[in-house]
Amino acid sequence: MLRKLTKVVTIGIVVGSNMLFAGNVTDVLNKQEALSHKAVVFYKKHKTKALLSQIHTLKAQNRKLQRYVRDPEIKNLLVFLDICLDEMKSTLNKPYSKDNAQIIADLSVSIKEGTHYVKRALKI
């Protein structure tokens, strides 16, 4: 009886932690998608502090994702997304210009497409 109870509790913990991880992954990827939509608008409205705050949060969450993902292709894509976030951050630290707005727009598209691919690969 005790063995059965132990097995049931163990299975519950494993399944629960996997569901929690899947929920966290979904949250992170959804936030990255939202950032990709907001980035250009925020940049043009000079809301760089809000955008920088989002970038810092996403980078921290992205690092957590990189530790849990085992597929090398997805790991590489997460590294690429991290590089895009770094590039966006460095562009935000430059004075506003149309050229920089275009760089932000291009990075937004890269983040959106990369995030979409990761979600599809992870079947989220």
ZALOTI-820749 format. One record per residue (C-alpha): residue in one letter; x, y, z. Coordinates in steps of 0.2 Angstrom, whole numbers, always signed. Example, Ala and Ser with C-alpha at 12.3 -4.5 7.8 and 13.67 -1.06 7.14 Angstrom:
+--------+-------+-------+-------+
: residu :  east : north :    up :
+--------+-------+-------+-------+
:      A :   +62 :   -22 :   +39 :
:      S :   +68 :    -5 :   +36 :
+--------+-------+-------+-------+
//
This chain:
+--------+-------+-------+-------+
: residu :  east : north :    up :
+--------+-------+-------+-------+
:      M :    +0 :    +0 :    +0 :
:      L :   +14 :   +12 :    +4 :
:      R :   +23 :    +8 :   -12 :
:      K :    +7 :   +12 :   -22 :
:      L :    +5 :   +28 :   -13 :
:      T :   +23 :   +33 :   -16 :
:      K :   +22 :   +29 :   -34 :
:      V :    +6 :   +39 :   -36 :
:      V :   +14 :   +54 :   -27 :
:      T :   +30 :   +53 :   -37 :
:      I :   +20 :   +53 :   -54 :
:      G :    +9 :   +67 :   -48 :
:      I :   +25 :   +77 :   -44 :
:      V :   +33 :   +74 :   -61 :
:      V :   +17 :   +77 :   -70 :
:      G :   +14 :   +93 :   -60 :
:      S :   +31 :  +100 :   -63 :
:      N :   +31 :   +96 :   -81 :
:      M :   +14 :  +106 :   -83 :
:      L :   +22 :  +120 :   -73 :
:      F :   +37 :  +121 :   -84 :
:      A :   +26 :  +120 :   -99 :
:      G :   +16 :  +135 :   -92 :
:      N :   +32 :  +145 :   -89 :
:      V :   +38 :  +141 :  -107 :
:      T :   +21 :  +147 :  -114 :
:      D :   +22 :  +163 :  -103 :
:      V :   +40 :  +167 :  -109 :
:      L :   +36 :  +164 :  -127 :
:      N :   +20 :  +174 :  -127 :
:      K :   +29 :  +188 :  -119 :
:      Q :   +42 :  +188 :  -132 :
:      E :   +29 :  +188 :  -145 :
:      A :   +20 :  +203 :  -137 :
:      L :   +37 :  +212 :  -136 :
:      S :   +39 :  +209 :  -155 :
:      H :   +23 :  +218 :  -158 :
:      K :   +26 :  +232 :  -146 :
:      A :   +44 :  +236 :  -149 :
:      V :   +42 :  +247 :  -164 :
:      V :   +27 :  +257 :  -156 :
:      F :   +37 :  +259 :  -140 :
:      Y :   +52 :  +265 :  -149 :
:      K :   +43 :  +278 :  -160 :
:      K :   +34 :  +284 :  -144 :
:      H :   +51 :  +286 :  -135 :
:      K :   +45 :  +273 :  -121 :
:      T :   +63 :  +266 :  -120 :
:      K :   +62 :  +263 :  -101 :
:      A :   +47 :  +251 :  -103 :
:      L :   +55 :  +242 :  -118 :
:      L :   +72 :  +240 :  -109 :
:      S :   +62 :  +233 :   -93 :
:      Q :   +54 :  +220 :  -104 :
:      I :   +70 :  +216 :  -113 :
:      H :   +79 :  +213 :   -96 :
:      T :   +64 :  +202 :   -90 :
:      L :   +64 :  +192 :  -106 :
:      K :   +83 :  +189 :  -106 :
:      A :   +82 :  +182 :   -89 :
:      Q :   +67 :  +171 :   -93 :
:      N :   +76 :  +166 :  -109 :
:      R :   +91 :  +160 :  -100 :
:      K :   +80 :  +149 :   -89 :
:      L :   +73 :  +141 :  -105 :
:      Q :   +90 :  +138 :  -112 :
:      R :   +94 :  +127 :   -96 :
:      Y :   +78 :  +116 :   -98 :
:      V :   +78 :  +113 :  -117 :
:      R :   +88 :   +98 :  -123 :
:      D :   +85 :  +100 :  -142 :
:      P :  +101 :  +108 :  -149 :
:      E :   +92 :  +116 :  -163 :
:      I :   +80 :  +125 :  -151 :
:      K :   +94 :  +129 :  -140 :
:      N :  +103 :  +138 :  -154 :
:      L :   +87 :  +147 :  -158 :
:      L :   +85 :  +153 :  -140 :
:      V :  +103 :  +159 :  -141 :
:      F :   +98 :  +169 :  -157 :
:      L :   +83 :  +176 :  -149 :
:      D :   +95 :  +182 :  -134 :
:      I :  +106 :  +190 :  -147 :
:      C :   +91 :  +199 :  -155 :
:      L :   +86 :  +205 :  -138 :
:      D :  +104 :  +211 :  -135 :
:      E :  +105 :  +220 :  -151 :
:      M :   +88 :  +228 :  -148 :
:      K :   +94 :  +234 :  -131 :
:      S :  +110 :  +242 :  -138 :
:      T :  +100 :  +251 :  -152 :
:      L :   +88 :  +258 :  -139 :
:      N :  +103 :  +266 :  -130 :
:      K :  +107 :  +276 :  -146 :
:      P :   +98 :  +292 :  -151 :
:      Y :   +82 :  +290 :  -160 :
:      S :   +83 :  +289 :  -179 :
:      K :   +73 :  +282 :  -194 :
:      D :   +88 :  +270 :  -196 :
:      N :   +87 :  +264 :  -178 :
:      A :   +68 :  +262 :  -180 :
:      Q :   +71 :  +251 :  -195 :
:      I :   +83 :  +240 :  -185 :
:      I :   +71 :  +239 :  -171 :
:      A :   +57 :  +234 :  -183 :
:      D :   +69 :  +221 :  -191 :
:      L :   +74 :  +214 :  -174 :
:      S :   +55 :  +213 :  -169 :
:      V :   +52 :  +202 :  -185 :
:      S :   +66 :  +191 :  -180 :
:      I :   +60 :  +189 :  -163 :
:      K :   +42 :  +185 :  -168 :
:      E :   +47 :  +172 :  -181 :
:      G :   +60 :  +164 :  -170 :
:      T :   +47 :  +163 :  -155 :
:      H :   +34 :  +156 :  -167 :
:      Y :   +46 :  +142 :  -173 :
:      V :   +51 :  +138 :  -155 :
:      K :   +32 :  +137 :  -150 :
:      R :   +29 :  +126 :  -165 :
:      A :   +44 :  +115 :  -161 :
:      L :   +39 :  +113 :  -143 :
:      K :   +21 :  +110 :  -148 :
:      I :   +14 :  +124 :  -137 :
+--------+-------+-------+-------+
//
